Amino acid sequence: MAENQYTEDNIRSLDWKEHIRLRPGMYIGKLGDGAAADDGIYILVKEVVDNCIDEFVMGNGKRVDIKVKDGKVSVRDYGRGIPLGKVVEVVSKMNTGGKYDSKAFKKSVGLNGVGTKAVNALSSYFMVYAVRDGEKKTAIFERGELVSELPIEKTDETNGTYVEFIPDDTIFKKYAFKTAYLDKMMWNYCYLNRGLSIYYNGEKFNSKDGLKDLLENNMDGDPLYPIIHLEDDDIEVAFTHGRTYGEDYYSFVNGQHTTQGGTHQSAFRESVAKVIRDFYNKNYEASDIRQSIVAAIAVKVIEPVFESQTKTKLGSQEIEPGGKSMRAFVNDFLKDKLDNYLHRNPDVAETIEKKIKQSERERKDLAGIRKLARDRSKKASLHNKKLRDCRTHLTDLKDERREDTTLFITEGDSASGSITKSRDVNTQAVFSLRGKPLNCYGLTKKVVYENEEFNLIQAALDIEEDMDNLRYNRIVIATDADVDGMHIRMLLLTFFLQFFPDLVKRNHVYVLQTPLFRVRNKKKTIYCYSDEERRAAIAELGKNPEITRFKGLGEISPDEFVHFIGEDIRLEPVILTKDASIDSILSYFMGKNTPERQDFIIDNLRVEKDLPETPAAEAAEAAETTELAS
């Protein structure tokens, strides 16, 4: 009974850094190892750079220097610099900052004065210095604890603020920054802040035409008509129609990339359909109007309300407290600007209507087969166990585990059986393939409904009508690291890129990395994902350890698999780089044989006679081949 007593001794007060380190998710979202674009290490970078952007928006400093190397990040702006007497407090005292005065930072990215403190508390090393009018103030912290505060000194440096930090590897375990994610972050800053130059690892990023540049640099293939670029006070919009399925949106608030959309994106989707209907005076379906649309919208909001500290989804219903609703604001803008544009550009208006009618015909052609496919998938779901579902889904908005929801797509009964027995039934689901999927390159969406495997995958994800219905945050392709496994991986990627490219563009698709070797002795077992790790394990364990080469997922027991899909899961994200074209990628790998692809295969093929005889060397070759294929 005494153990359950509740007294003054049970009450504990945490200081600022203890609370951040104990509950980092409250401040930077999920932790992660850098495989996902919204992992915490990128939020740390963003929180520091956001302060530089606020300085630029206020008219102070047009350049930001950023370096990321070997896990260390440094950021230097050329704004006014933190007031020297407040340098320590600004980065280490909660509820301290210059953004509470809405006159000074009317439409700032960050308003709560937490960001840089979170970076400080979650870094093993954090250094900041500010330069103002020939004087410099420096402070150094470790995990939020001040370890050195230098007196103000004279300097010839230009005004501004410098921050350098190393994420704490006891919190961000085995983390690594991915250049593709940081590149995208830098570009987005520049698209939203024309006139700003960012030098990231020596490369210059800047934008002349804002959101128009964003679409031009990120579209897959040529647009159906020139990008429509519209601007007014506190709002900028760019959109066109592409040649792929789905809807593709880039939305921003006060320069913040709202990757999960929000009220401004919803208002745009609704308003663009309404204005186009009114222009043609025809009651077109909204889905036909928006099919294949590629759009970007940026708004500036006074005191924005986000649904989380990481600011990925806007919740503000009004453009400013007590002001016009977000829906009315966006609709009035498009009703004026877009309607005028279409009247002035009849060729574009004609192309848009042709596209709408094409989407309408395709939708009606698919109506019958969709009904048959739904009936078939319902029956199939009753009679087979392709999908072993989990309890929590991405659509469960109030469930804290929704971001961890994962669907593993596996091949064969043995592999799916091992994962099913090892998984977390709350957040991890398993879909078992039967044989190799169809190569759907160049086919129409009709194949999605006619092919049982594709139809059931689509039903499992629930993305037929709207991407916002997606049931799992991560779609993980889990195939063997052999030729057949690599082929199945490519066939699945072809399916997603062909019909649901938004899944890849929004960083939902991953490849599961499983160990190639197990090295163990009587005291310790080490799992190795490459030959380099295998050699290191052998060196660590000493002479004659037992070495096992895993040739397929089915060979890994459920007791072992739990290590590979739990906290230490290794996922390789499927990333489309700025210069990548979906059509060119699919044409190269999945289209008809071309001389270029034949040369690639010949140059990279490992045939049996070329393989080394020793098990260790054979394993090394296998590791290299896996890395190449992935």
N, C-alpha and C positions, 0 to 999 in steps of 0.2 A: 504493500500500500504506500509505503514511504517513497517508492520510486516514482510515483505519479503525482507527488506534491508539486504545486505551482506557487513559487514564492518569488521574492525580489531577486533571488540569486539566479532565477531562470531568465531574467530580462537582460538583454545584451544590446549595446549600441555599437554599430560598426562605423568606422570612419569612412570617408569617401572612397578611398582606394580599396579597402577591404570589401566594401559592398560591390564595387565594379568587378573585382576579381572573383568574388563568390557567385555573382549573378551576371556574368558577361553577356548572356543572351538578351538581357533587358536593354543593353546599350548598343550592341553591334550585331544582334541577330545570332544566327548559328555560327559555330566556330569553324569546323571544316579544316581541310588541309590545302585549300587553294584549287581544288578540282572544279568547284562551282563558282560562277561569277559573283554570287552574293555571299561567299564565305567571308568570315570576319576579317581576314587579313586585308582584303580589298576595301572593306568598310573603314579600316584604320587609315589607309591611304587617302580615301575620300574625305574623311573628317578633317584631315590636315589641309588638303588641297582646297576644300570648300572655303576655308578662311581666306585663302589667297584670292579665290574668285570673288568673294564679297568685297575685298579691297579693290579689285579691278572694276566691279560694278559701281563702286563709289567714286570711280575716276582716279584711282591710285595704283599705278604700276600696270604696264601692259605685257609683262613677261613673267613667266614662272619657270624655274629650273627644277626638274625632278630626275632623280637617279634611283634606280632599284637594282641592286647587285648583291648576290650572295646573301639574300635575306635581309639586307639593310636598306632602308628607305631614307632619302633626304629630299627636302622640299624647301626651295628658297623663292620668296616673292620679293617684289620691289615696291611694296606699298608704303604705308606710313610707319610701319613697325609698331609692335606692342609698346605702349608707354613703359619706359624703363623701370619705373617704380612698381609696376604691376606684373612683370614678366612671370614671376614665380606663382603669384595668385591665379593668373589667367589659365595656367596649365595644371593647377593642382588644388584649386578651391572651388567647390561646387557652387552653382548659382552666382558665378562671377564671369562677367564678359561685357562686351560692348554692344550686344545686340538686343538688349532689353528696351532700349530707346528706339521705338519704331520710326522716329524721324531720321535717325542715323542709318538704320538698316531696315527700311520700310518693307522691302521684299527680299529678305535675306534667305539663304539656303538653310541655315541653322539658327534657331531662336532660343534654345534652352541652355546654352552655355555648358553643355556636357561633352561634346565631341572630342576636343583635344585632351580633356581630362581622362576620358576612356582610353585614348591612345597611350597616354602616359602610364596609367595604371596597368595596362596589359602589355607593356613592353619591358623586356629585360634591361634595355638601355634606352634612355630618352634624353636628348639634348636640345635645348632651345636657346637661341639668342636673338635679340632685337637690336636694330641699329636705327638711331634717330639723331639726325643733325650732328654727326661726328662723334657720337658716343655709342657704346655697345654694352649690353648686359647679357650675361650668360648664366644658365643654370643647367645642372645635370641631375637626372633622376635614375633610379633603378627600381622597377616595379612600383612606381608611384612615390617612392621614398626619395626625398631630396638628399643627394650625397655631396653636392658641390654647388655653391653659389658664389660666383666671382664678383668682385666689386666692379662698378662701372668703369670702363676704360675708354681712352681715346681711340678712334679708328678712322681710316680713310674709306671704309666701305660705304656703298650706297644704301640709303634707307631701305628698311624692309625687315622681314622675319625669316629665320632659318630654323627648321625642325629636322632632327635626325632621330630615327628610332629603329629598334630591332624587336619584332614581335617576340613575346615570351614563349619559348618552345615547350615550356611545361603546360601551357594552355593551348597553343596551336601546335599540336604534335605533328612532326614530319611535314611541316608546311613547305610549300614552294609557290612562288608567284609565277603565273602564266602570262607571258608577254601579250598574247592575244587579248586577254581580258583587260590588261592595263592599257594597251593600244586603244581599245574601244572606249575606255574611260576618258583618255586624253582627247580623243576625237570629239566625244560628246561635249566635253567642256568647251571646246573651240567652236563647235556648231552653235552652241547656245550663247556664245560670247564673242561675236565678231570683233576683230581688232585685237583679241588676245593671242599671244604666241606662247605656246608651251614647248619647252625643250626637254623631251623625255629621253634619257640616255643618249643625248647628243642629237637626236632627230627632232626636227622642227614640225610642230603641228599648228596649223591655223586654218581659218575658214573665211571665205569672202561672202558667200551667199547663204550661210546658216543652214536651215533645215533643207533647203534645196540641195546643198552639197551633201547633206546626210543621206538623202534618198539616192542621189546619183552614185554615191560611193558604196551603198549597201544593197542596192537592187540587184536581183538576179536576172540578168539579161536586160534587153532594152524595154522601156515602157511603151505602152500602146499609144501614148500621146505625150507631148511635153509636160513636164512636172508643173502643176499649178501651185504657185507660191504666193500666199496672201499674208499681209501683215497689218496690224493696227496697234494701238496702245495696249500693252499687256497681253498680246496674243499674236502668235505666228503659226501658220499652218502650211504644210506642203503635202500634196498627194498626187497620185496617178494610179493607173491600173497596170498590173503586170501580166505575166503569162503563166503564173503558177496558181495552184488552188489556195483557198483560205484567205484570211485577212491578216495583214502585217502592220503593226502599229509601233511607233516610237513616241512615247509621251514624256513630258517634262513639266516640272513646276519649279519656278524660281531657279532654273538651272539644274535641278535635281532630276535624274533619270528615274521616273516612276515605272519600274519594270513590270509591276503588277497593275498598272493603269490607275483607275480611280474615277472620280466624278467628272473630271475634264475629258478623259478618253471616252467615257460612256456618253457624255454630252455631244462629243464630235460624231460618234457612230450614229447616234440618233438624228442629229441635225443634218449631216451630209445626206442622209437618205431622204429626209423631209424636203430639203431645199431642191434636190434633184427631182423628186416627184412633182413638186410645185412647178419647176421650170418646164418640164415636159407635159404637165397637166395630165399625168397618167399615174394610176395607183400601182406602180411597180412594187414587187416584194422587196423589203429592205435587204434580205439576203442576196437577191439578184443584183441589187445596186452595189453592194459592198464586196461581192465575190471578186477575189484577186486584187482588192485595193491594197495599196502600200501608202501609208500615211504617217506624218509626224505632226504633233501638236505640242506647242509650248505656251504655257500661260504664266503670268506673274500674279501672285496672290498675296494680299496683306495678311500676315499672321496665319499661314496655312496650317491646316490640321491634317496630320498623317495618321495612318492606322497603326504605325509602329515607329520605334526610335530610328530604324534604318531608313524610313521615309520612302518605301517602295510603292506605296499606294496612297493616293490623295483621298481624304475623307471630307474635305471642305465642301459644303453645299452652296457657299456663297463666294463671290470673287473677293469680298472683303466683309468683315463683320458688319451685319446690318445692311449690306448692299445687295446688288442684283444677284439672282441665283446663277449658279454655274451653267445650268441648262439654258437659261435665257441669254446669258452673256455670249456663249458660244453660238447659239442659234441666231441671234441678232447679227453677229459678225458674219456668219456664213450667208445668211439671207441677203445681206448687202453685198459683200465682196464676191462671193462665189456666183451669185445670180448675175451680177454685172459682168464677171469674167466670161461666163458661158454665152451671154448675149454678144459680147465683143469677139468671141472666138468660136464661130459656128462650126468650124471643122472639128475642133475638140469636142464640142457638144454632140456632134454627129457620131464621133468615134465612141464616146461614152454610151450613147444610146444603143449602138450596135453591140457593145460588150454586154450591156444589161439584157438585151434580147437573147444573146447567145447563152448567157447564164440561165435565163428563164427556160429556154428550150432544153438545155441539159438537165435542169432540175426536173422538168416534167417527164423527160425521157427516163429518168432514173426513179420516178415515183413508184412505178409498179414493181421494179426489181428491188427497191428499198423495202417495200412491204414484205415481199417474199423472203428477203434476207433477214428481216427482223423476226419473222415467224420461224425461219430456219435456225437462227441463232438462239432463240428461246428454247426450241426443242433440243438443240445441240447442248445448251447449257445444262439441261436436265439429264442428259444421257452421257455426258463425259465430264471429266474433271480437269479440263485444260486450264481453267483458272482456279487457283487456290487463293481466294481473296483474303484481304486483311480487314481489320475492324475499323481503322481510321482511314480517312481519305482526304485529299487536298481540298475538297469542297467543304470539309467540316471546319468552317471559319473560326470557331471558338475553341478548337482543339489545338493545344500547343504542339502536338506531335505531327501536325499536318505537313510541315516542311520535310519531315523524315520519310514520308510515304514513298515507297519504292515498288515498282513492278519489275521482276526479273523475267526476261524472256529466255527460255532455255530450250535446248534440243535433247530429245530422248527422255525415257522414263528414269534412267539411273541418275542423270544429272538433276532433273527436276525433283526427283525423290530426295536426293541429298540436301538440296536447298530448302525444300519444303520442311524437312525434319529439323533443319538448323535455324530457320528464320525466326524473326520476331513477329508473331501472329498479329500484333497490334498495328504494325506499320509496313510490313513486307509481304507482298503478294507474289505469286509465281504463275506464269503462263507457259505451258508446255507445248512446244511445236511438234508436229508430226512430219518428219522428213524435211526436205528443203522447200522453202517458200518459192513461189513463182517469181521469175524475173519480170517485174512489172514496168521496166523502163520503156517509155514511149507509149504505154497503154493509157486508156482513159479511166476515169474514176469508176466506171461500170465494173471494172475488175475487182474493186474493193468489196463490192456486194456479191459478186458471183463466186469469188474464191473464199472458201470456208475459213481458212486460216486468217486471211486479212480481215474478213468481216468480223470474226470473233475478237481479233486484237482491237479493232476499232470499237467494238461494243464494250470490251473490257476497259478501254480508256475513256469511253463516253465522249468522244470528240466529233461525232458526226455533225451535230448542229452548231456547236459553239466550243471554241478552245477553252473558254472560261469554265466549261464543265469537266475539264481534265481531272481525273480521279487520283493521279499519282504525281508527285513532284518530280520523281526521277524514274526514267524508263531505262533499265539496264539490260543490255544485250550480254547474255552469259553463254558463250559458246566455247568449244574446245579450241586449244591453240594448235590445231593441225589444219591441213588444207581444207577439209570439209567444213570445219568450224569457221575458218576465215571466209569461206564462200557464203555460208549462211549469214554471217555478220554483214557482208556486203549486200546480200539480197534484202535483209531487213532495213539496212540504211537506205537502200534504193526506194523501198516502200515509203519510209518516212519522208525522205527528201522529195519524192515525186508527188505525194498526195498531202502530206502534213508537214511542210517545211518549217512552219512556225514552231513545231516541237523542238527542232534543232536550233533555230535562231534564238529561241528563248531559253536555251541551255537546259533542256529537260532530258536529253539523250546522252547516255554514257555506255562505256564498255567496261565490263567487270574484269579486273586484273586478278588472276589467281596464281599461286606460286607454281613455278616450274619444278622446284626441287624441295625435298625435305632432307635436312642434314641433322643427324642426332647421335647422341651417345646415351649412356645410362642416366646422365644427370640433366641433359638439356636438349631441347628440340628447337631448331631454327628453320623457318620457312623462307625460301629464297625465290625472288622474282626475276632474277637474271643470273648469268654465269658469274658476274662480278660479285654478287651477293653470296653465291655458292662458294666461291674461293675464299671470301672473307669468313664464312661460317666454318669452313674446314680449318682455316688457320686458328680460329677462336677455340674450336673444340679439340684440336690436337690430332694425333695420329688415328688413322683408320676409323673415322666415324661411319655410320651407316648412311648411305646416300640413296634416296629414292627419286626417280624422275616421274612426275605426274604427266601422263600423256592425254588424259581427258578428265573432265569434271566428275564423271561417274566413278573415277578411281579414288576420289577424295571422300572419306567417310563423313557422315553427318557430324560426328564429334569434332572432326577437324574443320569442317566447313564453317562451323559457327564462328571461328576466328577470322574468316575471310569476308564475312558479310556483316560483322558486328562493328564495334567501335573502330577497329583498324582496317575497315574496308578500303580497298584501293580502287578508285574509279578513274577512268580516262575519259574526259569529256569529249564529245564530238563537236568540234568547233569549226564554224565557217569563217574563214579569215576575210578581211576586207576585200581582197582581190579574188576570192573564190567565187566561181559561178556554178550553181547547182547543175545547170544543164551541161556545162562542159565536163564537170566531174562525172556525172552519170553517163554521158556519152563516151567518155574515155574508158571507164571501168566496166560499164554494163551494156554498152552498145555493140554494134558489129565490130569484129576484129579489125584493127587498124595497124598499119606498119609501126606506129609509135608504141602501141600497147604490146605488140609482138616483140619489139626491141626491149621494152621494159622487162617483160617476162624472161627473155633470153638472158639479159644482163643480170637478173636477180634470182634466177632459179637455182635451187640446190638439188641435184639429182643424187641417187643412192651411191653411185660410184665416187662422188666427190666428198661424201661424208666421212669424217674420221672414224677410226675403228674404236678408239677408247670411249667408254661411257661418258667421261667428263667432257671430252671434246665434242662428242655427239650432243650432249646437253647444251654446250656453248652455242653450237650451230642452231639448235632449236630455239634458244633464247633470241639469237640475232634474227632468225626468220620471223618469230613472233613480233618482235619490235618493228620490223619492216612492214609486216602485214597490217599492224594496228595503226 
